[in-house]
């Protein structure tokens, strides 16, 4: 959606390693925004994006108008079922239908391709993988590790909305992941305890929590009150001030956001296709 | 969906005139059948279909299993909005979503193509055109005139369900089209009068009517109680015995089913792309 940051540019550089021709799509997709969401004032800076994309290795930027992607009379939508229901699906009705629809269009236009997505939008990545599989689209979907600021905050175009005070409080999201990671690393497998540890960090800074959930990493089904598996997705969405932020990690698979407990794997390039599929 | 009849074979022959490589897809698509519909006993005769398709000029027949078109865990669906709502959409919830989904899959697999559809399933044709346009699929959709039995009954695999007595009563569907056509040809433009004339023919044989509707041929919106335009879709669905039959014609554009009032254009090949888009 543009307003490119280092997380996006890491995707461009990884794409360049995988393919000779790299297209960056920049499109603030209206169908994935709810009526009360931030479509109108979503950060946009195409001139700056073109410079950044080019410097990172993009061969082309595809930045269509909404009227080019949604033709006059457009009324076709693509939806993915169960994967779009939990987590953000509960709080953003229609969001993943908008995402699946625009990506189906882009994939049809793009033809055979490798497509890179950041793992910050973990549920989006799962939805896209499912859609590509189900519709037989000739696309290899690759997830890229989350790129973070030095204090662990996941990079996001929406971080630009944060005041300095909010920016400081936003650190609670990766802190929540770290708290749960420490417990998990010590052998804790109770879903309630892992969730509560992450939630407590958000509550410390009075973030308005949409959800903090522990879920199956493949099916995204929340674990409820039982024990989690050897890998467990910890995912959260919360508002700091009016800015909605999301973050996640796969416990048992990934290093924590600040890399403290992992021996510094943060920032390492993925060794191949990621394992989220 | 197989159980090939002359209507299907006319599509194969027309395809052969338009392309060097013609694929016939034969797939009784489970997602387009409602829970109380005839999926289980829909007519199937693949051995006979292969012989007929080959004789009509097919280069290949694609007849996958349901598990090949709907992979394990499949949950992606394609839906078209307003065009799928009226007419059969009112009586077959989910039907056009199943149609759009399977055709999106087939079109992605098929790549650049011309795709032929019979105009008997007029609403299906409109839905497919819209989906192809909206998703930028590289497919030219061509509608083919309805192929009819000598007494005017539209050919359909479901005609095989009819007893001899029901087969005779089923003639009421094209009779209804003819009645409305005669009025239209004499200048009648009142939607209620046109609808009633067609409906009366169905009532004569005690058919159980789902709908008889006069609608805009492009948007499929029913005309209600007003005056129709220079072209008007007359569409109907009715049960004769337990067999659901559909039929339609575009008043002001097409000859009536038996060709009586038109100087015998019935059976004529289309002169180019049809005008239903």
Interface residues (C-beta under 8 A of the other chain):
Chain A: X70 X71 X73 X74 X75 X76 X77 X78 X79 X80 X81 X82 X83 X100 X104 X105 X108 X109 X130 X131 X133 X134 X135 X136 X137 X138
Chain B: X70 X71 X73 X74 X75 X76 X77 X78 X79 X80 X81 X82 X83 X100 X104 X105 X108 X109 X130 X131 X133 X134 X135 X136 X137 X138
